[in-house]
Amino acid sequence: MTTATPSPVTEDAILREPKVLMRFPVSRAAWWAGVKDGRYPAPVKLGPRSTGWRKSDIDKLIASL
């Protein structure tokens, strides 16, 4: 009997604003101004009142500094 090995999950984690600001410490106003100007990654809309960012995008932003 052979068992199939599960394939690794390649989905990117989504971070909500508080977690993003813990990893990239700026004020909320500065963060949103940077998003609007294109200096920071664009958000992913999760629902009508929910927004998040891909963890990989935040990691790239931090690595670029």
C-alpha beads as a LAMMPS data file, in Angstrom:
LAMMPS data file: protein, C-alpha beads

65 atoms
64 bonds

1 atom types
1 bond types

-500.0 500.0 xlo xhi
-500.0 500.0 ylo yhi
-500.0 500.0 zlo zhi

Masses

1 110.0

Atoms # bond

1 1 1 0.000 0.000 0.000
2 1 1 1.363 3.402 -0.932
3 1 1 0.459 6.624 0.730
4 1 1 0.395 9.910 -1.053
5 1 1 2.492 12.670 0.424
6 1 1 0.625 15.929 0.751
7 1 1 1.885 18.725 -1.432
8 1 1 3.271 21.734 0.422
9 1 1 0.912 24.639 0.843
10 1 1 2.095 27.572 -1.220
11 1 1 -0.586 30.004 -0.177
12 1 1 0.681 33.317 1.111
13 1 1 -0.399 34.358 4.595
14 1 1 -2.468 37.503 4.915
15 1 1 -1.568 39.986 7.633
16 1 1 -4.092 42.446 8.988
17 1 1 -3.120 46.046 9.741
18 1 1 -2.112 45.582 13.425
19 1 1 0.289 42.741 12.518
20 1 1 1.716 44.751 9.603
21 1 1 2.368 47.719 11.886
22 1 1 4.029 45.435 14.449
23 1 1 6.457 44.237 11.776
24 1 1 6.886 47.643 10.102
25 1 1 6.588 50.210 12.903
26 1 1 5.088 53.389 11.495
27 1 1 1.913 55.198 12.453
28 1 1 -1.386 54.188 10.859
29 1 1 -1.556 57.534 9.068
30 1 1 1.989 57.143 7.703
31 1 1 1.238 53.579 6.595
32 1 1 -1.903 54.532 4.687
33 1 1 -0.185 57.565 3.142
34 1 1 2.584 55.238 1.939
35 1 1 0.035 52.796 0.515
36 1 1 -1.691 55.657 -1.300
37 1 1 1.632 56.971 -2.673
38 1 1 2.758 53.510 -3.763
39 1 1 5.724 53.347 -1.359
40 1 1 4.133 50.445 0.519
41 1 1 2.381 47.346 -0.884
42 1 1 -1.188 47.506 -2.076
43 1 1 -3.745 45.884 0.229
44 1 1 -5.814 42.812 -0.521
45 1 1 -9.544 43.305 -0.020
46 1 1 -10.869 40.496 2.183
47 1 1 -14.433 41.701 2.469
48 1 1 -16.498 44.884 2.518
49 1 1 -14.747 46.147 5.662
50 1 1 -11.647 43.942 5.814
51 1 1 -8.229 44.590 4.351
52 1 1 -4.972 42.713 4.615
53 1 1 -1.533 42.473 3.054
54 1 1 0.393 39.493 1.732
55 1 1 3.144 38.501 4.157
56 1 1 5.546 38.102 1.234
57 1 1 4.915 41.728 0.175
58 1 1 5.664 42.968 3.690
59 1 1 8.799 40.786 3.869
60 1 1 9.999 42.251 0.536
61 1 1 9.361 45.780 1.825
62 1 1 11.392 45.122 4.983
63 1 1 14.197 43.462 2.996
64 1 1 14.409 46.436 0.636
65 1 1 15.299 48.837 3.446

Bonds

1 1 1 2
2 1 2 3
3 1 3 4
4 1 4 5
5 1 5 6
6 1 6 7
7 1 7 8
8 1 8 9
9 1 9 10
10 1 10 11
11 1 11 12
12 1 12 13
13 1 13 14
14 1 14 15
15 1 15 16
16 1 16 17
17 1 17 18
18 1 18 19
19 1 19 20
20 1 20 21
21 1 21 22
22 1 22 23
23 1 23 24
24 1 24 25
25 1 25 26
26 1 26 27
27 1 27 28
28 1 28 29
29 1 29 30
30 1 30 31
31 1 31 32
32 1 32 33
33 1 33 34
34 1 34 35
35 1 35 36
36 1 36 37
37 1 37 38
38 1 38 39
39 1 39 40
40 1 40 41
41 1 41 42
42 1 42 43
43 1 43 44
44 1 44 45
45 1 45 46
46 1 46 47
47 1 47 48
48 1 48 49
49 1 49 50
50 1 50 51
51 1 51 52
52 1 52 53
53 1 53 54
54 1 54 55
55 1 55 56
56 1 56 57
57 1 57 58
58 1 58 59
59 1 59 60
60 1 60 61
61 1 61 62
62 1 62 63
63 1 63 64
64 1 64 65
